[in-house]
Amino acid sequence: MPTRFVSRRNVLAGIAGGGAVLAAPRLTRAQSAELVVIGFGGTLDDAYKRAAGIVQSRRPGSSVRIVPGLSAEAIAQVKAARGASPYDMTGMEPPALLNAVAEGVLEKYDIARVPNAANVEPRFLAEAYGYGVPVTYTVIGIAYNRDLVKTPPTSWADLWKPEFKGKVGIARPASNLGLGTLSMAARIFGASPDDLDTGLAKLKEINPVVGRTPGLLTQMMERGEISAAILWHTNTAIAASRGLPIGFVKPEPGTMVLPSSSVLFVNAGAKDLAFDLINEMLSPEHQTFAAKAPYFFGPTVKGVLPPPDAAPFMPSSAAEIAKIQAVDWTKLAPARGRITEAFDRAFAG
């Protein structure tokens, strides 16, 4: 059976109107060997499509249905479904994953059922907390406007040089990007990475410009309103691939990483199909496919390096991978609400 894709608009409409398809009894979908996966939407789902097509060719009669959605919405919907979840599988980053574990909506599974998980970099695997397998990652680095910055920074500390004061864009800590930025600011000046108050104090020194989304930060760089931004590698790579004069620095002592793990919701159906799909996504061939333009998904499997068109935007050598700065999201996530309020007071107006 072909992979079926449903628009986000249709998904939400179905939920509001009773969601006959999504709320179908778990037994029915399990019997039909249909796996419902929350994807990203648009072109970014091409990686899912590729893996789903390969798995379905090995399993005649199976079906992988990919629907776009958001982690927060999915957690609420699965919890409300009381054992009849509309979804089986999704990708989650540590803050959302930890929240989902706390809400009791994820199923802990034995990764021995995913043979290729044995090839995942241990540092990434640890951030699944036993509830999934990291299939990709995103890193935080420094993006800059190549027309405005003639001498790109080489370290995080370079953003505190006088020429960057008032010209660096940052995100609010309500986002993972902003929370990671505060942690980085604390770390490079000798404080504990979870000392977010020190991070906030250090960021005040550079008089940054706050952008609510990575997309807005990218636009601000394009318009010349800022000359640099602390940004995800994916946003930077996509902008650069579209011809914008934006470069990316993997600063010393290293980029910050946020793995995304494939997880199963409680009472997930078609588990054999799910494990087969995850295993395929961890194959070297798939990891290489997903890392190239226009997707730029970071490969989590040992020995798989980004292709040449993606190498400038993510760790692309054993040395750079070794320098990745880990983040303890179990300490950062609980402080998000408090530090966001402090951040908004500091940069109000």
Buried (B, 14 or more C-beta within 10 A) or exposed (E): BEBEBBEBEEBBEBBEEEBEBBBBEBEEBBEBBBBBBBBBBEEBBBBBBBBBEBBBEEBEEBBBBBBBBEBEBBBEBBBEBEEBBBBBBBBBBBBBBBBBBEEEBBBEBEBEBBEBBEBBBEBBBBBBBEBBBBBBBBBBBBBBBBEEBEEBBEBBBBBBEEBBEEBBBBBBBBBBBBBBBBBBBBBBBEBEBBBBBBBBBBBEEBEBBBBEEBEBBBBBBBEEBBBBBBBBBBBBBBBBBEEBBBBBBBBBEBBBBBBBBBBBBBBBBBBEBBBBBBBBBBBBEBBBBBBBBBBBBBBBBBEBBBBEBBBBBBBBEEEBBEBBBBBEBEBBBEBBEEBBEBBEEEBEE
